Structure formats: structure tokens, C-alpha cells
Amino acid sequence: MTTWFLALPVIAAGFAAARLALRRSGRTALWWMVAADAVLLVAATVVLTLALGGGSAQAATTAAQDRAPAPPP
């Protein structure tokens, strides 16, 4: 929840900047926002593809225990 409180001013500033840009530039700002949305969509698709296609993961501690030498008798 703390993350949302920290991100809230950034979200509000982005909203205010987008609103101001749309008022001043109109169509040009709209095209820039659509382009930014397209870039974010492609990035999210790449991340999702990497996350789903990563295969099984193994914990590092398990691998480290397998390589550790056996204790003396």
C-alpha cells in the first residue's frame, strides 16, 4: 500500500501533464499519447511472454546445497 501512496503524486502529475498537453496541442498530443500507449503495450507483451515462457525455476539455496561438500564423519 505504501507503493501506491508513493506513486500517487507521479500519477497525478502525469494526468495533469497529459491534460495540459491535450489542451495546448490537441491532435499532436493525442498522437504522442497513442504512440506511448502502443510502446507500453509492446513492452507489456514482451514481459508477459518472458514470464510465461521462462520454464521452471529452481531456488538458488537448493542449488548451493547440492554443491556443498559433505560434512566429515
mmJSON file of the N, C-alpha and C atoms, coordinates in Angstrom:
{"data_MODEL":{"atom_site":{
"group_PDB":["ATOM","ATOM","ATOM","ATOM","ATOM","ATOM","ATOM","ATOM","ATOM","ATOM","ATOM","ATOM","ATOM","ATOM","ATOM","ATOM","ATOM","ATOM","ATOM","ATOM","ATOM","ATOM","ATOM","ATOM","ATOM","ATOM","ATOM","ATOM","ATOM","ATOM","ATOM","ATOM","ATOM","ATOM","ATOM","ATOM","ATOM","ATOM","ATOM","ATOM","ATOM","ATOM","ATOM","ATOM","ATOM","ATOM","ATOM","ATOM","ATOM","ATOM","ATOM","ATOM","ATOM","ATOM","ATOM","ATOM","ATOM","ATOM","ATOM","ATOM","ATOM","ATOM","ATOM","ATOM","ATOM","ATOM","ATOM","ATOM","ATOM","ATOM","ATOM","ATOM","ATOM","ATOM","ATOM","ATOM","ATOM","ATOM","ATOM","ATOM","ATOM","ATOM","ATOM","ATOM","ATOM","ATOM","ATOM","ATOM","ATOM","ATOM","ATOM","ATOM","ATOM","ATOM","ATOM","ATOM","ATOM","ATOM","ATOM","ATOM","ATOM","ATOM","ATOM","ATOM","ATOM","ATOM","ATOM","ATOM","ATOM","ATOM","ATOM","ATOM","ATOM","ATOM","ATOM","ATOM","ATOM","ATOM","ATOM","ATOM","ATOM","ATOM","ATOM","ATOM","ATOM","ATOM","ATOM","ATOM","ATOM","ATOM","ATOM","ATOM","ATOM","ATOM","ATOM","ATOM","ATOM","ATOM","ATOM","ATOM","ATOM","ATOM","ATOM","ATOM","ATOM","ATOM","ATOM","ATOM","ATOM","ATOM","ATOM","ATOM","ATOM","ATOM","ATOM","ATOM","ATOM","ATOM","ATOM","ATOM","ATOM","ATOM","ATOM","ATOM","ATOM","ATOM","ATOM","ATOM","ATOM","ATOM","ATOM","ATOM","ATOM","ATOM","ATOM","ATOM","ATOM","ATOM","ATOM","ATOM","ATOM","ATOM","ATOM","ATOM","ATOM","ATOM","ATOM","ATOM","ATOM","ATOM","ATOM","ATOM","ATOM","ATOM","ATOM","ATOM","ATOM","ATOM","ATOM","ATOM","ATOM","ATOM","ATOM","ATOM","ATOM","ATOM","ATOM","ATOM","ATOM","ATOM","ATOM","ATOM","ATOM","ATOM","ATOM","ATOM","ATOM","ATOM","ATOM"],
"id":[1,2,3,4,5,6,7,8,9,10,11,12,13,14,15,16,17,18,19,20,21,22,23,24,25,26,27,28,29,30,31,32,33,34,35,36,37,38,39,40,41,42,43,44,45,46,47,48,49,50,51,52,53,54,55,56,57,58,59,60,61,62,63,64,65,66,67,68,69,70,71,72,73,74,75,76,77,78,79,80,81,82,83,84,85,86,87,88,89,90,91,92,93,94,95,96,97,98,99,100,101,102,103,104,105,106,107,108,109,110,111,112,113,114,115,116,117,118,119,120,121,122,123,124,125,126,127,128,129,130,131,132,133,134,135,136,137,138,139,140,141,142,143,144,145,146,147,148,149,150,151,152,153,154,155,156,157,158,159,160,161,162,163,164,165,166,167,168,169,170,171,172,173,174,175,176,177,178,179,180,181,182,183,184,185,186,187,188,189,190,191,192,193,194,195,196,197,198,199,200,201,202,203,204,205,206,207,208,209,210,211,212,213,214,215,216,217,218,219],
"type_symbol":["N","C","C","N","C","C","N","C","C","N","C","C","N","C","C","N","C","C","N","C","C","N","C","C","N","C","C","N","C","C","N","C","C","N","C","C","N","C","C","N","C","C","N","C","C","N","C","C","N","C","C","N","C","C","N","C","C","N","C","C","N","C","C","N","C","C","N","C","C","N","C","C","N","C","C","N","C","C","N","C","C","N","C","C","N","C","C","N","C","C","N","C","C","N","C","C","N","C","C","N","C","C","N","C","C","N","C","C","N","C","C","N","C","C","N","C","C","N","C","C","N","C","C","N","C","C","N","C","C","N","C","C","N","C","C","N","C","C","N","C","C","N","C","C","N","C","C","N","C","C","N","C","C","N","C","C","N","C","C","N","C","C","N","C","C","N","C","C","N","C","C","N","C","C","N","C","C","N","C","C","N","C","C","N","C","C","N","C","C","N","C","C","N","C","C","N","C","C","N","C","C","N","C","C","N","C","C","N","C","C","N","C","C","N","C","C","N","C","C"],
"label_atom_id":["N","CA","C","N","CA","C","N","CA","C","N","CA","C","N","CA","C","N","CA","C","N","CA","C","N","CA","C","N","CA","C","N","CA","C","N","CA","C","N","CA","C","N","CA","C","N","CA","C","N","CA","C","N","CA","C","N","CA","C","N","CA","C","N","CA","C","N","CA","C","N","CA","C","N","CA","C","N","CA","C","N","CA","C","N","CA","C","N","CA","C","N","CA","C","N","CA","C","N","CA","C","N","CA","C","N","CA","C","N","CA","C","N","CA","C","N","CA","C","N","CA","C","N","CA","C","N","CA","C","N","CA","C","N","CA","C","N","CA","C","N","CA","C","N","CA","C","N","CA","C","N","CA","C","N","CA","C","N","CA","C","N","CA","C","N","CA","C","N","CA","C","N","CA","C","N","CA","C","N","CA","C","N","CA","C","N","CA","C","N","CA","C","N","CA","C","N","CA","C","N","CA","C","N","CA","C","N","CA","C","N","CA","C","N","CA","C","N","CA","C","N","CA","C","N","CA","C","N","CA","C","N","CA","C","N","CA","C","N","CA","C","N","CA","C","N","CA","C","N","CA","C","N","CA","C"],
"label_alt_id":[null,null,null,null,null,null,null,null,null,null,null,null,null,null,null,null,null,null,null,null,null,null,null,null,null,null,null,null,null,null,null,null,null,null,null,null,null,null,null,null,null,null,null,null,null,null,null,null,null,null,null,null,null,null,null,null,null,null,null,null,null,null,null,null,null,null,null,null,null,null,null,null,null,null,null,null,null,null,null,null,null,null,null,null,null,null,null,null,null,null,null,null,null,null,null,null,null,null,null,null,null,null,null,null,null,null,null,null,null,null,null,null,null,null,null,null,null,null,null,null,null,null,null,null,null,null,null,null,null,null,null,null,null,null,null,null,null,null,null,null,null,null,null,null,null,null,null,null,null,null,null,null,null,null,null,null,null,null,null,null,null,null,null,null,null,null,null,null,null,null,null,null,null,null,null,null,null,null,null,null,null,null,null,null,null,null,null,null,null,null,null,null,null,null,null,null,null,null,null,null,null,null,null,null,null,null,null,null,null,null,null,null,null,null,null,null,null,null,null],
"label_comp_id":["MET","MET","MET","THR","THR","THR","THR","THR","THR","TRP","TRP","TRP","PHE","PHE","PHE","LEU","LEU","LEU","ALA","ALA","ALA","LEU","LEU","LEU","PRO","PRO","PRO","VAL","VAL","VAL","ILE","ILE","ILE","ALA","ALA","ALA","ALA","ALA","ALA","GLY","GLY","GLY","PHE","PHE","PHE","ALA","ALA","ALA","ALA","ALA","ALA","ALA","ALA","ALA","ARG","ARG","ARG","LEU","LEU","LEU","ALA","ALA","ALA","LEU","LEU","LEU","ARG","ARG","ARG","ARG","ARG","ARG","SER","SER","SER","GLY","GLY","GLY","ARG","ARG","ARG","THR","THR","THR","ALA","ALA","ALA","LEU","LEU","LEU","TRP","TRP","TRP","TRP","TRP","TRP","MET","MET","MET","VAL","VAL","VAL","ALA","ALA","ALA","ALA","ALA","ALA","ASP","ASP","ASP","ALA","ALA","ALA","VAL","VAL","VAL","LEU","LEU","LEU","LEU","LEU","LEU","VAL","VAL","VAL","ALA","ALA","ALA","ALA","ALA","ALA","THR","THR","THR","VAL","VAL","VAL","VAL","VAL","VAL","LEU","LEU","LEU","THR","THR","THR","LEU","LEU","LEU","ALA","ALA","ALA","LEU","LEU","LEU","GLY","GLY","GLY","GLY","GLY","GLY","GLY","GLY","GLY","SER","SER","SER","ALA","ALA","ALA","GLN","GLN","GLN","ALA","ALA","ALA","ALA","ALA","ALA","THR","THR","THR","THR","THR","THR","ALA","ALA","ALA","ALA","ALA","ALA","GLN","GLN","GLN","ASP","ASP","ASP","ARG","ARG","ARG","ALA","ALA","ALA","PRO","PRO","PRO","ALA","ALA","ALA","PRO","PRO","PRO","PRO","PRO","PRO","PRO","PRO","PRO"],
"label_asym_id":["A","A","A","A","A","A","A","A","A","A","A","A","A","A","A","A","A","A","A","A","A","A","A","A","A","A","A","A","A","A","A","A","A","A","A","A","A","A","A","A","A","A","A","A","A","A","A","A","A","A","A","A","A","A","A","A","A","A","A","A","A","A","A","A","A","A","A","A","A","A","A","A","A","A","A","A","A","A","A","A","A","A","A","A","A","A","A","A","A","A","A","A","A","A","A","A","A","A","A","A","A","A","A","A","A","A","A","A","A","A","A","A","A","A","A","A","A","A","A","A","A","A","A","A","A","A","A","A","A","A","A","A","A","A","A","A","A","A","A","A","A","A","A","A","A","A","A","A","A","A","A","A","A","A","A","A","A","A","A","A","A","A","A","A","A","A","A","A","A","A","A","A","A","A","A","A","A","A","A","A","A","A","A","A","A","A","A","A","A","A","A","A","A","A","A","A","A","A","A","A","A","A","A","A","A","A","A","A","A","A","A","A","A","A","A","A","A","A","A"],
"label_entity_id":["1","1","1","1","1","1","1","1","1","1","1","1","1","1","1","1","1","1","1","1","1","1","1","1","1","1","1","1","1","1","1","1","1","1","1","1","1","1","1","1","1","1","1","1","1","1","1","1","1","1","1","1","1","1","1","1","1","1","1","1","1","1","1","1","1","1","1","1","1","1","1","1","1","1","1","1","1","1","1","1","1","1","1","1","1","1","1","1","1","1","1","1","1","1","1","1","1","1","1","1","1","1","1","1","1","1","1","1","1","1","1","1","1","1","1","1","1","1","1","1","1","1","1","1","1","1","1","1","1","1","1","1","1","1","1","1","1","1","1","1","1","1","1","1","1","1","1","1","1","1","1","1","1","1","1","1","1","1","1","1","1","1","1","1","1","1","1","1","1","1","1","1","1","1","1","1","1","1","1","1","1","1","1","1","1","1","1","1","1","1","1","1","1","1","1","1","1","1","1","1","1","1","1","1","1","1","1","1","1","1","1","1","1","1","1","1","1","1","1"],
"label_seq_id":[1,1,1,2,2,2,3,3,3,4,4,4,5,5,5,6,6,6,7,7,7,8,8,8,9,9,9,10,10,10,11,11,11,12,12,12,13,13,13,14,14,14,15,15,15,16,16,16,17,17,17,18,18,18,19,19,19,20,20,20,21,21,21,22,22,22,23,23,23,24,24,24,25,25,25,26,26,26,27,27,27,28,28,28,29,29,29,30,30,30,31,31,31,32,32,32,33,33,33,34,34,34,35,35,35,36,36,36,37,37,37,38,38,38,39,39,39,40,40,40,41,41,41,42,42,42,43,43,43,44,44,44,45,45,45,46,46,46,47,47,47,48,48,48,49,49,49,50,50,50,51,51,51,52,52,52,53,53,53,54,54,54,55,55,55,56,56,56,57,57,57,58,58,58,59,59,59,60,60,60,61,61,61,62,62,62,63,63,63,64,64,64,65,65,65,66,66,66,67,67,67,68,68,68,69,69,69,70,70,70,71,71,71,72,72,72,73,73,73],
"pdbx_PDB_ins_code":[null,null,null,null,null,null,null,null,null,null,null,null,null,null,null,null,null,null,null,null,null,null,null,null,null,null,null,null,null,null,null,null,null,null,null,null,null,null,null,null,null,null,null,null,null,null,null,null,null,null,null,null,null,null,null,null,null,null,null,null,null,null,null,null,null,null,null,null,null,null,null,null,null,null,null,null,null,null,null,null,null,null,null,null,null,null,null,null,null,null,null,null,null,null,null,null,null,null,null,null,null,null,null,null,null,null,null,null,null,null,null,null,null,null,null,null,null,null,null,null,null,null,null,null,null,null,null,null,null,null,null,null,null,null,null,null,null,null,null,null,null,null,null,null,null,null,null,null,null,null,null,null,null,null,null,null,null,null,null,null,null,null,null,null,null,null,null,null,null,null,null,null,null,null,null,null,null,null,null,null,null,null,null,null,null,null,null,null,null,null,null,null,null,null,null,null,null,null,null,null,null,null,null,null,null,null,null,null,null,null,null,null,null,null,null,null,null,null,null],
"Cartn_x":[0.823,0.0,0.866,2.031,2.942,3.366,3.513,3.904,2.874,1.598,0.542,0.595,0.88,0.98,2.167,3.253,4.416,4.177,3.425,3.177,2.055,1.225,0.08,0.474,1.49,1.881,2.383,3.063,3.543,2.361,1.374,0.176,-0.57,-0.713,-1.411,-0.658,0.664,1.457,1.345,1.351,1.188,-0.173,-1.202,-2.546,-2.621,-2.043,-2.064,-1.274,-0.129,0.673,-0.056,-0.719,-1.464,-2.628,-3.304,-4.438,-3.969,-2.87,-2.322,-1.854,-1.199,-0.728,-1.893,-2.956,-4.115,-4.8,-4.788,-5.416,-4.604,-3.278,-2.42,-2.23,-1.925,-1.545,-2.654,-3.612,-4.716,-4.317,-4.414,-4.19,-2.751,-1.785,-0.386,-0.153,-0.659,-0.5,-1.24,-2.387,-3.149,-2.366,-1.727,-0.924,0.263,0.894,2.007,1.544,0.373,-0.148,-0.514,-1.076,-1.382,-0.086,0.943,2.234,2.843,2.737,3.264,2.488,1.182,0.38,0.783,1.058,1.476,2.817,3.746,5.048,4.873,4.027,3.773,3.109,2.217,1.566,2.579,3.476,4.507,5.429,5.823,6.692,6.006,4.735,3.997,3.852,3.669,3.572,4.893,6.0,7.32,7.538,7.207,7.387,6.504,5.266,4.364,4.872,5.359,5.896,7.106,7.983,9.152,8.764,7.777,7.356,6.685,5.872,5.161,6.028,7.013,7.849,9.16,9.322,10.595,10.901,9.935,10.186,10.186,10.616,10.611,11.85,11.698,12.799,13.212,14.458,14.977,15.577,15.315,15.825,17.346,17.99,19.45,19.982,19.232,19.711,19.763,18.818,18.823,20.035,20.32,21.483,22.77,22.835,24.031,24.211,23.138,23.245,23.698,23.294,23.726,25.228,25.809,27.23,28.101,27.488,28.275,28.91,30.144,30.769,30.093,30.146,29.524,30.352,29.693,30.445,31.232,32.382,33.195,32.462,32.712,32.012,32.507],
"Cartn_y":[-1.191,0.0,1.253,1.152,2.285,2.655,1.648,1.902,2.787,2.513,3.328,4.763,4.942,6.307,7.046,6.333,6.966,7.241,6.375,6.537,7.528,7.836,8.714,10.098,10.765,12.061,11.959,10.867,10.677,10.497,9.726,9.524,10.838,11.599,12.893,13.862,13.886,14.776,14.356,13.061,12.573,12.924,12.806,13.176,14.665,15.484,16.932,17.311,16.677,16.975,16.55,15.403,14.941,15.87,16.3,17.211,18.544,19.056,20.319,20.185,19.073,18.858,18.743,18.076,17.942,19.29,20.136,21.453,22.342,22.253,23.143,22.645,21.358,20.86,20.106,19.623,18.914,17.605,17.554,16.301,15.79,16.666,16.235,15.519,16.082,15.447,14.115,14.054,12.807,11.714,12.063,11.082,10.62,11.52,11.144,10.193,10.443,9.562,8.185,8.148,6.858,6.098,6.791,6.151,5.614,6.391,5.935,4.718,4.712,3.545,2.314,2.498,1.368,0.81,1.691,1.239,0.48,0.98,0.293,-1.06,-1.148,-2.423,-3.444,-3.02,-3.926,-4.368,-3.446,-3.784,-4.766,-4.549,-5.451,-6.835,-6.888,-8.173,-8.93,-8.221,-8.86,-9.402,-8.616,-9.066,-10.276,-10.248,-11.377,-12.627,-12.477,-13.612,-14.203,-13.355,-13.843,-14.523,-13.982,-14.566,-15.921,-16.042,-17.302,-18.355,-17.944,-18.896,-19.202,-18.803,-18.962,-20.37,-21.246,-22.596,-22.648,-23.767,-23.924,-23.268,-22.768,-22.104,-22.949,-22.836,-23.559,-22.554,-22.745,-21.822,-21.916,-20.784,-20.745,-21.496,-21.479,-22.165,-23.67,-24.218,-25.649,-26.011,-25.206,-25.468,-25.338,-24.39,-24.204,-25.382,-25.928,-27.078,-28.311,-28.438,-29.589,-29.549,-28.382,-28.243,-28.239,-28.103,-28.019,-29.379,-29.37,-30.646,-31.295,-32.601,-33.336,-33.139,-33.062,-32.889,-34.161,-33.985,-35.175,-36.056,-37.373,-38.302,-38.213],
"Cartn_z":[0.0,0.0,0.0,0.597,0.607,-0.81,-1.647,-3.035,-3.726,-3.463,-4.083,-3.581,-2.309,-1.777,-2.383,-2.63,-3.244,-4.729,-5.399,-6.83,-7.128,-6.166,-6.395,-6.912,-6.363,-6.929,-8.375,-8.712,-10.081,-11.032,-10.609,-11.418,-11.601,-10.529,-10.609,-11.525,-11.429,-12.289,-13.755,-14.005,-15.373,-15.935,-15.12,-15.561,-15.873,-14.995,-15.215,-16.47,-16.687,-17.873,-19.146,-19.104,-20.28,-20.587,-19.555,-19.759,-20.335,-19.811,-20.306,-21.759,-22.074,-23.444,-24.415,-23.995,-24.871,-25.109,-24.111,-24.278,-25.21,-25.107,-25.901,-27.327,-27.495,-28.811,-29.527,-28.81,-29.437,-30.074,-31.404,-32.143,-32.016,-32.004,-31.895,-30.575,-29.495,-28.192,-28.143,-28.782,-28.808,-29.539,-30.653,-31.378,-30.544,-29.805,-28.935,-27.834,-27.296,-26.239,-26.785,-27.978,-28.599,-28.887,-29.339,-29.591,-28.291,-27.221,-25.925,-25.431,-25.632,-25.249,-26.053,-27.327,-28.161,-27.691,-27.341,-26.829,-25.512,-24.633,-23.364,-23.588,-24.562,-24.872,-25.372,-26.238,-26.742,-25.605,-24.747,-23.623,-22.674,-22.394,-21.514,-22.139,-23.447,-24.133,-24.063,-24.218,-24.115,-22.708,-21.695,-20.311,-20.022,-20.481,-20.268,-20.972,-22.188,-22.931,-22.218,-21.723,-20.997,-19.693,-19.012,-17.737,-17.938,-18.974,-19.186,-19.869,-20.613,-21.333,-20.652,-19.418,-18.727,-18.282,-18.237,-17.756,-16.24,-15.72,-14.27,-13.663,-12.479,-11.782,-10.585,-10.227,-9.078,-8.116,-6.855,-5.852,-5.782,-5.564,-5.505,-4.29,-3.193,-1.992,-2.212,-2.953,-3.239,-4.082,-5.077,-5.919,-5.107,-4.201,-3.381,-2.431,-1.901,-1.003,-1.756,-3.02,-3.807,-4.076,-4.177,-4.476,-3.217,-2.06,-0.823,-0.527,-0.02,0.309,1.516,1.531,2.641,3.908,5.063,6.321,6.65,7.303,7.643,8.666,8.62,9.565,10.976],
"occupancy":[1.0,1.0,1.0,1.0,1.0,1.0,1.0,1.0,1.0,1.0,1.0,1.0,1.0,1.0,1.0,1.0,1.0,1.0,1.0,1.0,1.0,1.0,1.0,1.0,1.0,1.0,1.0,1.0,1.0,1.0,1.0,1.0,1.0,1.0,1.0,1.0,1.0,1.0,1.0,1.0,1.0,1.0,1.0,1.0,1.0,1.0,1.0,1.0,1.0,1.0,1.0,1.0,1.0,1.0,1.0,1.0,1.0,1.0,1.0,1.0,1.0,1.0,1.0,1.0,1.0,1.0,1.0,1.0,1.0,1.0,1.0,1.0,1.0,1.0,1.0,1.0,1.0,1.0,1.0,1.0,1.0,1.0,1.0,1.0,1.0,1.0,1.0,1.0,1.0,1.0,1.0,1.0,1.0,1.0,1.0,1.0,1.0,1.0,1.0,1.0,1.0,1.0,1.0,1.0,1.0,1.0,1.0,1.0,1.0,1.0,1.0,1.0,1.0,1.0,1.0,1.0,1.0,1.0,1.0,1.0,1.0,1.0,1.0,1.0,1.0,1.0,1.0,1.0,1.0,1.0,1.0,1.0,1.0,1.0,1.0,1.0,1.0,1.0,1.0,1.0,1.0,1.0,1.0,1.0,1.0,1.0,1.0,1.0,1.0,1.0,1.0,1.0,1.0,1.0,1.0,1.0,1.0,1.0,1.0,1.0,1.0,1.0,1.0,1.0,1.0,1.0,1.0,1.0,1.0,1.0,1.0,1.0,1.0,1.0,1.0,1.0,1.0,1.0,1.0,1.0,1.0,1.0,1.0,1.0,1.0,1.0,1.0,1.0,1.0,1.0,1.0,1.0,1.0,1.0,1.0,1.0,1.0,1.0,1.0,1.0,1.0,1.0,1.0,1.0,1.0,1.0,1.0,1.0,1.0,1.0,1.0,1.0,1.0,1.0,1.0,1.0,1.0,1.0,1.0],
"B_iso_or_equiv":[0.0,0.0,0.0,0.0,0.0,0.0,0.0,0.0,0.0,0.0,0.0,0.0,0.0,0.0,0.0,0.0,0.0,0.0,0.0,0.0,0.0,0.0,0.0,0.0,0.0,0.0,0.0,0.0,0.0,0.0,0.0,0.0,0.0,0.0,0.0,0.0,0.0,0.0,0.0,0.0,0.0,0.0,0.0,0.0,0.0,0.0,0.0,0.0,0.0,0.0,0.0,0.0,0.0,0.0,0.0,0.0,0.0,0.0,0.0,0.0,0.0,0.0,0.0,0.0,0.0,0.0,0.0,0.0,0.0,0.0,0.0,0.0,0.0,0.0,0.0,0.0,0.0,0.0,0.0,0.0,0.0,0.0,0.0,0.0,0.0,0.0,0.0,0.0,0.0,0.0,0.0,0.0,0.0,0.0,0.0,0.0,0.0,0.0,0.0,0.0,0.0,0.0,0.0,0.0,0.0,0.0,0.0,0.0,0.0,0.0,0.0,0.0,0.0,0.0,0.0,0.0,0.0,0.0,0.0,0.0,0.0,0.0,0.0,0.0,0.0,0.0,0.0,0.0,0.0,0.0,0.0,0.0,0.0,0.0,0.0,0.0,0.0,0.0,0.0,0.0,0.0,0.0,0.0,0.0,0.0,0.0,0.0,0.0,0.0,0.0,0.0,0.0,0.0,0.0,0.0,0.0,0.0,0.0,0.0,0.0,0.0,0.0,0.0,0.0,0.0,0.0,0.0,0.0,0.0,0.0,0.0,0.0,0.0,0.0,0.0,0.0,0.0,0.0,0.0,0.0,0.0,0.0,0.0,0.0,0.0,0.0,0.0,0.0,0.0,0.0,0.0,0.0,0.0,0.0,0.0,0.0,0.0,0.0,0.0,0.0,0.0,0.0,0.0,0.0,0.0,0.0,0.0,0.0,0.0,0.0,0.0,0.0,0.0,0.0,0.0,0.0,0.0,0.0,0.0],
"pdbx_formal_charge":[null,null,null,null,null,null,null,null,null,null,null,null,null,null,null,null,null,null,null,null,null,null,null,null,null,null,null,null,null,null,null,null,null,null,null,null,null,null,null,null,null,null,null,null,null,null,null,null,null,null,null,null,null,null,null,null,null,null,null,null,null,null,null,null,null,null,null,null,null,null,null,null,null,null,null,null,null,null,null,null,null,null,null,null,null,null,null,null,null,null,null,null,null,null,null,null,null,null,null,null,null,null,null,null,null,null,null,null,null,null,null,null,null,null,null,null,null,null,null,null,null,null,null,null,null,null,null,null,null,null,null,null,null,null,null,null,null,null,null,null,null,null,null,null,null,null,null,null,null,null,null,null,null,null,null,null,null,null,null,null,null,null,null,null,null,null,null,null,null,null,null,null,null,null,null,null,null,null,null,null,null,null,null,null,null,null,null,null,null,null,null,null,null,null,null,null,null,null,null,null,null,null,null,null,null,null,null,null,null,null,null,null,null,null,null,null,null,null,null],
"auth_seq_id":[1,1,1,2,2,2,3,3,3,4,4,4,5,5,5,6,6,6,7,7,7,8,8,8,9,9,9,10,10,10,11,11,11,12,12,12,13,13,13,14,14,14,15,15,15,16,16,16,17,17,17,18,18,18,19,19,19,20,20,20,21,21,21,22,22,22,23,23,23,24,24,24,25,25,25,26,26,26,27,27,27,28,28,28,29,29,29,30,30,30,31,31,31,32,32,32,33,33,33,34,34,34,35,35,35,36,36,36,37,37,37,38,38,38,39,39,39,40,40,40,41,41,41,42,42,42,43,43,43,44,44,44,45,45,45,46,46,46,47,47,47,48,48,48,49,49,49,50,50,50,51,51,51,52,52,52,53,53,53,54,54,54,55,55,55,56,56,56,57,57,57,58,58,58,59,59,59,60,60,60,61,61,61,62,62,62,63,63,63,64,64,64,65,65,65,66,66,66,67,67,67,68,68,68,69,69,69,70,70,70,71,71,71,72,72,72,73,73,73],
"auth_comp_id":["MET","MET","MET","THR","THR","THR","THR","THR","THR","TRP","TRP","TRP","PHE","PHE","PHE","LEU","LEU","LEU","ALA","ALA","ALA","LEU","LEU","LEU","PRO","PRO","PRO","VAL","VAL","VAL","ILE","ILE","ILE","ALA","ALA","ALA","ALA","ALA","ALA","GLY","GLY","GLY","PHE","PHE","PHE","ALA","ALA","ALA","ALA","ALA","ALA","ALA","ALA","ALA","ARG","ARG","ARG","LEU","LEU","LEU","ALA","ALA","ALA","LEU","LEU","LEU","ARG","ARG","ARG","ARG","ARG","ARG","SER","SER","SER","GLY","GLY","GLY","ARG","ARG","ARG","THR","THR","THR","ALA","ALA","ALA","LEU","LEU","LEU","TRP","TRP","TRP","TRP","TRP","TRP","MET","MET","MET","VAL","VAL","VAL","ALA","ALA","ALA","ALA","ALA","ALA","ASP","ASP","ASP","ALA","ALA","ALA","VAL","VAL","VAL","LEU","LEU","LEU","LEU","LEU","LEU","VAL","VAL","VAL","ALA","ALA","ALA","ALA","ALA","ALA","THR","THR","THR","VAL","VAL","VAL","VAL","VAL","VAL","LEU","LEU","LEU","THR","THR","THR","LEU","LEU","LEU","ALA","ALA","ALA","LEU","LEU","LEU","GLY","GLY","GLY","GLY","GLY","GLY","GLY","GLY","GLY","SER","SER","SER","ALA","ALA","ALA","GLN","GLN","GLN","ALA","ALA","ALA","ALA","ALA","ALA","THR","THR","THR","THR","THR","THR","ALA","ALA","ALA","ALA","ALA","ALA","GLN","GLN","GLN","ASP","ASP","ASP","ARG","ARG","ARG","ALA","ALA","ALA","PRO","PRO","PRO","ALA","ALA","ALA","PRO","PRO","PRO","PRO","PRO","PRO","PRO","PRO","PRO"],
"auth_asym_id":["A","A","A","A","A","A","A","A","A","A","A","A","A","A","A","A","A","A","A","A","A","A","A","A","A","A","A","A","A","A","A","A","A","A","A","A","A","A","A","A","A","A","A","A","A","A","A","A","A","A","A","A","A","A","A","A","A","A","A","A","A","A","A","A","A","A","A","A","A","A","A","A","A","A","A","A","A","A","A","A","A","A","A","A","A","A","A","A","A","A","A","A","A","A","A","A","A","A","A","A","A","A","A","A","A","A","A","A","A","A","A","A","A","A","A","A","A","A","A","A","A","A","A","A","A","A","A","A","A","A","A","A","A","A","A","A","A","A","A","A","A","A","A","A","A","A","A","A","A","A","A","A","A","A","A","A","A","A","A","A","A","A","A","A","A","A","A","A","A","A","A","A","A","A","A","A","A","A","A","A","A","A","A","A","A","A","A","A","A","A","A","A","A","A","A","A","A","A","A","A","A","A","A","A","A","A","A","A","A","A","A","A","A","A","A","A","A","A","A"],
"auth_atom_id":["N","CA","C","N","CA","C","N","CA","C","N","CA","C","N","CA","C","N","CA","C","N","CA","C","N","CA","C","N","CA","C","N","CA","C","N","CA","C","N","CA","C","N","CA","C","N","CA","C","N","CA","C","N","CA","C","N","CA","C","N","CA","C","N","CA","C","N","CA","C","N","CA","C","N","CA","C","N","CA","C","N","CA","C","N","CA","C","N","CA","C","N","CA","C","N","CA","C","N","CA","C","N","CA","C","N","CA","C","N","CA","C","N","CA","C","N","CA","C","N","CA","C","N","CA","C","N","CA","C","N","CA","C","N","CA","C","N","CA","C","N","CA","C","N","CA","C","N","CA","C","N","CA","C","N","CA","C","N","CA","C","N","CA","C","N","CA","C","N","CA","C","N","CA","C","N","CA","C","N","CA","C","N","CA","C","N","CA","C","N","CA","C","N","CA","C","N","CA","C","N","CA","C","N","CA","C","N","CA","C","N","CA","C","N","CA","C","N","CA","C","N","CA","C","N","CA","C","N","CA","C","N","CA","C","N","CA","C","N","CA","C","N","CA","C","N","CA","C","N","CA","C","N","CA","C"],
"pdbx_PDB_model_num":[1,1,1,1,1,1,1,1,1,1,1,1,1,1,1,1,1,1,1,1,1,1,1,1,1,1,1,1,1,1,1,1,1,1,1,1,1,1,1,1,1,1,1,1,1,1,1,1,1,1,1,1,1,1,1,1,1,1,1,1,1,1,1,1,1,1,1,1,1,1,1,1,1,1,1,1,1,1,1,1,1,1,1,1,1,1,1,1,1,1,1,1,1,1,1,1,1,1,1,1,1,1,1,1,1,1,1,1,1,1,1,1,1,1,1,1,1,1,1,1,1,1,1,1,1,1,1,1,1,1,1,1,1,1,1,1,1,1,1,1,1,1,1,1,1,1,1,1,1,1,1,1,1,1,1,1,1,1,1,1,1,1,1,1,1,1,1,1,1,1,1,1,1,1,1,1,1,1,1,1,1,1,1,1,1,1,1,1,1,1,1,1,1,1,1,1,1,1,1,1,1,1,1,1,1,1,1,1,1,1,1,1,1,1,1,1,1,1,1]
}}}
